[in-house]
Amino acid sequence: MSDVPTLPVTFRPGRTRAVLLTAAVALFVVITAIALLLEKLGPGERLSFIFTAALLAGVLALLARVKVVADESGVTVVNIAGKRHLDWAEIVQVNLRPGDPWVFLNLTDGTSLPALGIQPGIAKQQAIADARALRALVESRGPGDLP
């Protein structure tokens, strides 16, 4: 197939990631600046402002870390709070239906794994292209039952 990308390949929501990381930095800078500029705050209160800013920025960074990495050994799905490696033979189907927030991988054990690294949020056409590329990889590497 000519549409099959060369391995390794990483799929991630680039625009969404850029927005989240920019927001994380801006949020941290603004809250820290406010903490340092408010004269009535004591050292403990300033520290709590900065800690809260770091915590919020960390949550946004966690949201930005999602990705799907395909290599010779299979597919690694990195979601917000977890990471899972799948052999090619474990993936039966790659789904991105209209209205889905991200790709779902149907697995041989009958479960479905969300792959947040391919999501149509800000860049719908890129997500569709990425889902097709991952589907082509699964078709060429595994015994999947893809429509």
C-alpha positions as CSV (number, residue, x, y, z in Angstrom):
1,M,0.0,0.0,0.0
2,S,1.3,3.4,-0.8
3,D,-0.6,5.0,2.1
4,V,1.3,3.1,4.7
5,P,3.7,5.3,6.5
6,T,7.2,4.2,7.3
7,L,7.9,3.1,10.8
8,P,8.4,4.4,13.4
9,V,5.7,7.1,13.3
10,T,4.2,9.2,16.1
11,F,0.7,10.6,15.9
12,R,-0.2,13.4,18.3
13,P,-2.7,16.3,18.2
14,G,-0.1,19.0,17.3
15,R,-2.3,22.1,17.4
16,T,-4.1,21.0,20.6
17,R,-0.8,20.2,22.2
18,A,0.5,23.7,21.2
19,V,-2.6,25.4,22.7
20,L,-2.4,23.4,25.9
21,L,1.3,24.0,26.5
22,T,1.0,27.7,25.6
23,A,-1.9,28.0,28.0
24,A,0.1,26.1,30.7
25,V,3.0,28.5,30.5
26,A,0.8,31.6,30.3
27,L,-1.3,30.4,33.3
28,F,1.9,29.8,35.4
29,V,3.4,33.1,34.5
30,V,0.3,35.2,35.1
31,I,-0.6,33.5,38.5
32,T,3.1,33.7,39.6
33,A,3.2,37.4,38.6
34,I,0.0,38.1,40.5
35,A,1.4,36.3,43.6
36,L,4.6,38.4,43.4
37,L,2.9,41.7,42.7
38,L,0.3,41.6,45.5
39,E,1.9,43.4,48.4
40,K,-0.5,42.1,51.1
41,L,0.4,38.5,50.5
42,G,2.8,36.8,52.9
43,P,5.5,34.3,51.8
44,G,3.3,31.3,52.5
45,E,0.4,32.8,50.5
46,R,2.8,33.6,47.6
47,L,4.1,30.1,47.7
48,S,0.6,28.6,47.7
49,F,-0.3,30.8,44.6
50,I,2.9,29.5,42.8
51,F,2.2,25.9,43.9
52,T,-1.4,26.2,42.5
53,A,-0.1,27.7,39.3
54,A,2.4,24.8,38.9
55,L,-0.3,22.3,39.7
56,L,-2.6,23.7,37.0
57,A,0.2,23.9,34.5
58,G,1.1,20.3,35.3
59,V,-2.5,19.2,34.6
60,L,-2.4,21.0,31.2
61,A,0.9,19.3,30.4
62,L,-0.6,15.9,31.2
63,L,-3.4,16.6,28.8
64,A,-0.8,17.6,26.1
65,R,1.3,14.4,26.5
66,V,-1.1,12.1,24.6
67,K,0.3,10.3,21.6
68,V,0.2,7.1,19.6
69,V,3.6,5.6,18.5
70,A,3.7,2.9,15.9
71,D,6.9,0.9,15.4
72,E,8.0,-2.5,14.3
73,S,6.9,-4.2,17.5
74,G,3.4,-2.7,17.6
75,V,1.6,0.4,18.9
76,T,2.2,2.3,22.1
77,V,-0.8,4.4,23.3
78,V,0.1,7.2,25.7
79,N,-3.1,8.6,27.2
80,I,-3.5,11.2,30.1
81,A,-2.8,8.9,33.0
82,G,-1.4,5.7,31.4
83,K,0.6,4.0,28.7
84,R,0.0,0.7,27.0
85,H,1.9,-1.2,24.4
86,L,0.0,-3.4,21.9
87,D,1.4,-6.0,19.5
88,W,0.1,-5.5,16.0
89,A,-1.9,-8.8,16.2
90,E,-3.8,-7.4,19.2
91,I,-5.5,-4.6,17.2
92,V,-8.6,-5.7,15.3
93,Q,-9.9,-2.4,14.1
94,V,-9.1,1.4,14.1
95,N,-12.3,3.5,14.5
96,L,-12.8,7.2,14.2
97,R,-16.5,7.7,13.6
98,P,-18.2,11.1,13.1
99,G,-18.7,12.6,16.5
100,D,-16.0,10.5,18.2
101,P,-13.7,12.6,20.4
102,W,-10.7,10.4,19.5
103,V,-9.7,7.1,17.8
104,F,-10.8,3.9,19.4
105,L,-8.8,0.7,18.9
106,N,-10.9,-2.5,19.0
107,L,-8.7,-5.3,20.5
108,T,-8.7,-9.1,20.1
109,D,-9.8,-9.5,23.7
110,G,-13.1,-7.8,22.9
111,T,-12.3,-4.5,24.6
112,S,-11.8,-1.1,23.1
113,L,-8.9,1.2,23.9
114,P,-9.2,5.0,23.4
115,A,-6.2,6.5,21.7
116,L,-6.3,10.2,22.6
117,G,-3.2,10.9,20.4
118,I,-5.5,11.0,17.4
119,Q,-8.3,13.4,18.0
120,P,-10.3,15.6,15.6
121,G,-10.7,18.6,18.0
122,I,-8.9,21.5,16.4
123,A,-7.4,19.7,13.4
124,K,-10.2,17.4,12.1
125,Q,-8.6,16.7,8.7
126,Q,-5.2,15.8,10.3
127,A,-6.9,13.4,12.7
128,I,-8.8,11.7,9.8
129,A,-5.5,11.3,7.9
130,D,-3.7,10.0,11.0
131,A,-6.5,7.5,11.7
132,R,-6.4,6.3,8.0
133,A,-2.6,5.9,8.3
134,L,-2.8,3.9,11.5
135,R,-5.6,1.8,10.0
136,A,-3.4,1.1,6.9
137,L,-0.5,0.1,9.3
138,V,-2.8,-2.3,11.2
139,E,-4.1,-3.8,7.9
140,S,-0.6,-4.3,6.6
141,R,0.9,-5.7,9.9
142,G,-1.9,-7.5,11.7
143,P,-4.7,-10.0,11.0
144,G,-7.2,-7.3,11.7
145,D,-10.8,-7.4,10.4
146,L,-11.1,-3.9,9.0
147,P,-13.9,-2.7,6.8
